[in-house]
């Protein structure tokens, strides 16, 4: 196994590069299904400096369509202009991670890795298959195996080994990232000293699986999907856009959508037409169109299916007895937080998780009008909770 490490030296010490994309080759990944995935590469970014004893490492887990760029960073001297711009651009949890933030990158060594099956640098369906699988090295496409949350954690554990991290000071994530954080605490209990599960639950519910199926079918029924082998032609952007629309409705609250958009038409578009196909859009429809277009421009449809299926598979107790029995192996400190307006991961599901954890764990609340996405938006509230609970001695 090999890993791309920090480049350049100053008086013999590595030059700190924050928010710069790197890649690690972890070899063959044995999957929960019994199959294996050869020649796996993990994309990741880091911020800060790893302590000599490795005690200050923090793992941040991204959500469904997230990437490795959790916060703005700083490229090394001599980096290309493209590298510098990429490193210094704002991240998706800006304000929670960074110098002086709750997860202070001047104190902690922060790692964020792209999940296996994704499309932000880690091995996924769009990656060239190894020559042992396809001598022409065409994209995996429909041949890409199913990966689960546990498989993703196993890959991250291999990355941690390469980085010299024996245990994490904190593993934190929201939504699918929260599922991965929880799985870390159970799969590798001796490697997690604190775990923060935000806007997530112990197992994907029937309703969450139902939403996931609707999104998957939107992609699979696009004529351009071609069974997943579309890389030599048109991509199923319409299906991917529809999947995003379905998902995004669950990410925001009904109250917020009403407050922001109501029944207002978009611009001068008339919403009463001669035929329904000819009418203009309401503002909320334009908003969903915008979200669909953004995702279709940055994400791969097969990768969406892969990570969505991984999230649907999430069940920390699978094969481990009752939920209480499964969680009993964990010995870390906990922060369990829900968003009060979340209609995808309901707060009572966080209650179930907190009640099943060893010891006495309180469920905390992020107050937000924004629904599920509140875990990203309310970073000041979350940062305060982190400092008051699992990071209180820092």
Secondary structure by P-SEA (a helix, b strand, c coil): cccccccccccccccccccbbbbbbbccccccccccccbbbbbbcccccccccccbbbbbbbccccccccccccccccccaaaaaaaaccccccccccccccccccccbbbbbbccccccccccccccccccccccccccccccccccaaaaaaaaaaaaaaaccccccbbbbccaaaaaaaaaaacccccccbbbbccccccccaaaaaaaaaaaaaaaaccccccccccccccaaaaaaaaaaaaaaaaccaaaaaaaccccccccccccccccccbbbcaaaaaaaaaaaaaaacccaaaaaaaaaaaaaccccccccccccccccccbbbbbbbccccccccaaaaaaaaaacccbbbbbbbbccccccccccaaaaaaaaaaacccccc
